[in-house]
């Protein structure tokens, strides 16, 4: 059952009072090139896009910080960018959103991740990626670890946002988790399907999607397991998790909290219209973590994350959920469910 209006209001009212959340992850920019196709190129059998609009948006872990900001929660972003023009673009976009840039580490050996989506009203034509996925050098890794240790003193929790672009190593993940757990602070991971799952061992909350959860249990040696209950139990056991939420797209969210019953529970999706799922996971982890930091149970946090995701999937491209939009979406959903 969806949480009550009173409880919803109580939880989200607490967002603005939270200490900043540290977001550690792969950083980048999402560029959107939008237009119309009226002909096929004479040079090759490909569509010719007549561009009518272009825009840049914070992407990857930077989108998590942007979503936290949109929900009224302050954050500090920590990650690695290149030493190129797109690194300056990342900093400029962060400053435009009044997001802190002092957690960024520049690495001259890397490209700043930049994803260009070429699209029309009807469909995405192609995506062009500029990125470096190699592991960090020892020097850059030490600089990132130093930033994490410094920020742990005055933050309420940490979100590890792993897009598999080479930022994370086992030592960095375990250092972050241990650093925040020692202080009694919330730790959350939005995992990459390509990262060894044991790197996340000991995190308080893990939020994979269904495909990622399948690939993680396979990496742990359970090659044929597809039962959702068993997948959740395996991940909780092998990774020493306290909580897990597995996002199921159109089927909602599955969750297990070892502190409350320890049984898997599924809530339905809140999305009634899906235009674009880009960045919906970023929105979900931002809203869920904020709710948990505000005293919500895992199920209450899942409902809030569910509603926030429902807002952004109705928008084009990597999008944000404002507090007003979250309240409106919850109110409408509450009416539909007859609360």
C-alpha positions, 0 to 999 in steps of 0.5 A: 500500500502506498504511504499515507499523505501525512507520512509522505509530507513528513519525509519530503519536508525533511529533505531540506534539513539534511546535511549534504550527500556525497556522490562519488561516480563517473562524470560526464555530459549528455548532449542532445541534438534534435531535429527533423528528418525529411530526406535520405542522404545521397552519399549513403543510405542514412537519414539527414537530420536538419537540426533545430535544437541542441542542448547539454545536460549533466550526465552520469553521476553528475545527474544524481547530484543534479536530481538531489539539487532539484529535490532540495538536497545539497550534495558534493560531487566527487569524480574524475574528468579529463583536462579538455574542453569538455571538462570545462563544460562539466564545471560550467554546467555544475556552476549553472546549477549551483553545484559544488565543483571542488570534488572534481579531479582532472586527469590529463590522460583521460577524455571527459565522458561525453555522450551525444544523442541524435534524435527526432520526435519519433526516435533516437537515430544514433548515439556518439560516445567520447570516453576513456574506460581504463583504470585510474593511475595510482596518483589519481586514485590517491587524489580521489581517495583523499577527497572522499576522506575529507568529505566524510566529515560533514556529509550525511551519507554517500551514493556510489554511482558506478557507470563502469567508466574506470573510476572505481577499483575494489580498494576505492569502493571498499575505502568509501564504504568503510569510511562512511560506515565507521561514522554511522552514515548511510552508504548506497550503491547504484551498481554497474553490471560490469563491476565485480559485485564483491567490490560493493560488499558491506554497503547498506543499500544496493539498487541494481535493475533486473538485468544488473541483478541477474549479471551480479549473481552470475558473477557470484557463480549462480549462472542459472538463477532467475528467481527474483526472491533467490537473487535478492537473497543471494546478493544480500548474503554474499555482499553483506547488504542491509537493504536491496531494491531491484528496479523492475521497469514497468513491473515496479520495484522489489525490495528486501530489508534485513532489519524489517522481516527479511522477505522480498516485497514488490510494489507496482510502478508509478509510471503511467506514461513512458517517453524516455527512461534515460537517467531514471535510475539516477533520479531513483537513487537520489530520491530513495537515498534522500528518503532513507536519510529523512527517516523513511523505511525502505518501502516508504523510500521505494514509493518516493523513488517510484514517484520521482522516476515516474516524473522523469520518464515522461520527459525527453532525455536526461531529466529532473524531478522537482519537489513540486512535480514529486508532490503532484505526482504522488497526489495523483497516484494517491487518488488513483489508488483510492487512498 
